[in-house]
């Protein structure tokens, strides 16, 4: 797998995880009126999984941001960009 394919796959996974989180939050909101022990236990497990998903999403997004910053820094060094203008112009070549 090349770097571009890996990045696209990671972006797709991040988007999918966001969608799952949104759907889980909506499910929790829509099932609040059910008070039986079975529903409440299921909601509690879903809430724990949702908390874990939020933490994982934050971790993955932070890692992606760190990689992007490192790649930008490496490109700046490789091309000896001395100013923000030089970086911008290189980005649009």
C-alpha positions in Angstrom: 0.0 0.0 0.0 1.4 3.4 -0.9 1.2 6.5 1.3 -1.6 8.1 -0.6 -3.8 5.0 -0.4 -3.0 4.7 3.3 -4.0 8.3 3.9 -7.2 7.9 2.0 -8.1 4.8 3.9 -7.4 6.5 7.2 -9.5 9.5 6.2 -12.3 7.1 5.2 -12.0 5.3 8.6 -12.2 8.6 10.4 -15.3 9.6 8.5 -16.9 6.2 9.2 -16.1 6.5 12.9 -17.6 9.9 13.0 -20.8 8.6 11.4 -21.0 5.6 13.8 -20.6 8.1 16.8 -23.3 10.3 15.4 -25.7 7.3 14.9 -24.9 6.0 18.4 -25.6 9.4 19.9 -28.9 9.6 18.1 -29.8 6.1 19.2 -29.1 7.0 22.8 -31.2 10.2 22.5 -34.1 8.3 20.8 -34.2 5.5 23.4 -34.2 7.6 26.5 -37.9 7.0 27.2 -37.3 3.2 27.6 -36.8 2.6 31.3 -36.7 -1.2 31.6 -33.5 -2.7 33.0 -32.6 -4.4 29.7 -32.8 -1.1 27.8 -30.9 0.8 30.5 -28.1 -1.9 30.6 -27.8 -1.8 26.8 -27.7 2.0 26.9 -25.0 2.0 29.5 -22.9 -0.4 27.4 -23.4 1.8 24.3 -22.4 4.9 26.3 -19.2 3.2 27.4 -18.5 2.2 23.8 -19.3 5.7 22.6 -16.8 7.2 25.1 -14.1 4.8 23.8 -15.0 5.7 20.2 -14.7 9.5 21.0 -11.3 8.8 22.6 -10.1 6.8 19.7 -11.3 9.4 17.2 -9.4 12.1 19.0 -6.2 9.9 19.1 -6.5 9.1 15.4 -7.1 12.8 14.5 -4.2 13.9 16.6 -1.9 11.4 14.9 -3.1 12.5 11.5 -2.4 16.1 12.4 1.0 15.3 13.7 1.9 13.4 10.5 0.6 16.4 8.4 2.7 18.9 10.4 5.8 16.7 10.1 5.3 16.3 6.4 4.9 20.0 6.0 8.1 20.6 8.0 10.0 18.1 6.0 8.9 19.7 2.7 9.8 23.1 4.0 13.3 21.8 4.8 13.7 19.9 1.5 12.7 22.9 -0.6 14.4 25.5 1.7 11.3 27.7 1.9 12.3 30.9 3.6 8.9 32.5 3.8 5.3 31.7 4.0 4.9 33.1 0.5 7.4 30.6 -0.9 5.5 27.8 0.8 2.2 28.9 -0.6 3.6 29.4 -4.1 5.1 25.9 -4.0 1.8 24.4 -2.9 0.1 25.7 -6.0 2.7 24.5 -8.5 
